[in-house]
Amino acid sequence: MAKTILLIEDDLDIQRIYSMKLDSAGYKVFLSVDAAQGFTELKKEIPDLILLDIMLPGKMNGFELLKTVKEDEALKNIPVVVLTNLDTEKEEALNLGAVDYIIKANTNLDQIVEKVKSYLK
């Protein structure tokens, strides 16, 4: 059974590129464009890992979703990797419970797949 990843990212090009790369690495990827949709997806099918952007459209940003996930008994053990271009928010993300903080502009797709693999052993 393939491990599942929920990718919450509002940039559709990034979403497509990451999901194709992760799919070819053998993962089943679910996509959401905002935090509210992501939370709905989480309730439907609990993924093995969440890749979460911080800057998201709508009422809830990535930090708020991360906090909500970590406060939910059924969801709190899912590893959350923050994927962002903000290099100033790492401490906050880790304090809220993220297992990793990846700056998209500084990280290639192969490195992202390696990170994902390290959390989905």
C-alpha positions as CSV (number, residue, x, y, z in Angstrom):
1,M,0.0,0.0,0.0
2,A,1.5,3.3,-1.1
3,K,2.1,5.9,1.6
4,T,-0.1,9.0,1.3
5,I,0.8,12.6,1.3
6,L,-1.5,15.6,1.5
7,L,0.1,18.6,-0.3
8,I,-1.5,21.9,0.7
9,E,-0.1,24.5,-1.8
10,D,-1.9,27.3,-3.6
11,D,0.6,27.6,-6.5
12,L,-0.9,25.2,-9.1
13,D,2.4,24.9,-11.0
14,I,4.3,23.9,-7.8
15,Q,1.5,21.6,-6.8
16,R,1.6,19.8,-10.2
17,I,5.4,19.5,-10.3
18,Y,5.7,18.2,-6.7
19,S,2.8,15.8,-7.0
20,M,4.3,14.3,-10.2
21,K,7.7,13.9,-8.6
22,L,6.2,12.3,-5.4
23,D,3.9,10.2,-7.5
24,S,6.8,8.8,-9.5
25,A,8.6,8.1,-6.2
26,G,5.7,5.8,-5.3
27,Y,3.6,8.0,-3.1
28,K,-0.2,8.7,-3.4
29,V,-0.6,12.5,-3.3
30,F,-3.8,14.3,-2.4
31,L,-3.9,18.0,-3.3
32,S,-5.5,21.1,-1.6
33,V,-5.2,24.7,-2.6
34,D,-6.0,26.2,0.8
35,A,-6.0,25.3,4.5
36,A,-9.7,24.9,4.9
37,Q,-9.9,22.5,2.0
38,G,-6.8,20.7,3.4
39,F,-8.5,20.3,6.8
40,T,-11.6,18.8,5.0
41,E,-9.3,16.4,3.2
42,L,-7.6,15.4,6.4
43,K,-10.9,14.5,8.0
44,K,-11.8,12.3,5.0
45,E,-8.5,10.4,4.7
46,I,-5.7,10.7,7.2
47,P,-2.4,10.9,5.2
48,D,1.0,9.6,6.3
49,L,2.5,13.0,5.9
50,I,1.4,16.6,5.2
51,L,3.4,19.0,3.0
52,L,2.1,22.5,4.0
53,D,2.7,25.9,2.6
54,I,2.4,28.8,5.0
55,M,1.1,31.6,2.7
56,L,-2.4,30.3,1.7
57,P,-5.5,32.1,0.4
58,G,-8.7,32.2,2.5
59,K,-9.4,32.6,6.2
60,M,-6.8,30.1,7.5
61,N,-3.0,30.2,6.8
62,G,-0.6,27.3,7.1
63,F,0.3,28.1,10.7
64,E,-3.3,28.1,11.8
65,L,-3.8,24.7,10.1
66,L,-0.7,23.3,11.7
67,K,-1.9,24.4,15.1
68,T,-5.3,22.9,14.5
69,V,-3.8,19.6,13.3
70,K,-1.5,19.4,16.4
71,E,-4.4,20.1,18.7
72,D,-6.5,17.3,17.2
73,E,-6.2,13.9,18.9
74,A,-6.8,12.0,15.7
75,L,-4.3,14.1,13.6
76,K,-1.6,15.2,15.9
77,N,0.8,12.4,15.1
78,I,0.9,13.1,11.4
79,P,4.4,14.5,10.5
80,V,4.0,18.0,9.0
81,V,6.7,19.4,6.7
82,V,6.4,23.1,6.1
83,L,7.2,24.1,2.5
84,T,7.6,27.8,2.0
85,N,9.6,30.6,0.6
86,L,9.5,32.5,3.9
87,D,12.9,32.1,5.5
88,T,11.9,33.9,8.7
89,E,9.2,31.6,10.1
90,K,11.2,28.4,10.9
91,E,11.2,28.8,14.6
92,E,7.5,29.4,14.8
93,A,6.7,26.4,12.5
94,L,8.9,24.1,14.6
95,N,7.4,25.4,17.8
96,L,4.0,24.6,16.5
97,G,5.0,21.0,15.8
98,A,6.3,20.9,12.2
99,V,9.0,18.2,11.8
100,D,10.8,20.1,9.2
101,Y,11.0,23.5,7.4
102,I,11.9,23.5,3.7
103,I,12.5,26.7,1.8
104,K,11.2,25.9,-1.7
105,A,13.6,28.2,-3.6
106,N,16.6,26.6,-1.9
107,T,15.6,22.9,-2.3
108,N,15.3,20.8,-5.4
109,L,12.7,18.1,-6.1
110,D,15.1,15.3,-5.3
111,Q,16.0,16.8,-2.0
112,I,12.2,17.1,-1.2
113,V,11.6,13.5,-2.1
114,E,14.6,12.5,0.2
115,K,13.1,14.5,3.1
116,V,9.7,12.8,2.5
117,K,11.3,9.4,2.5
118,S,13.1,10.1,5.7
119,Y,9.8,10.8,7.5
120,L,7.9,7.9,5.9
121,K,10.1,4.9,6.8
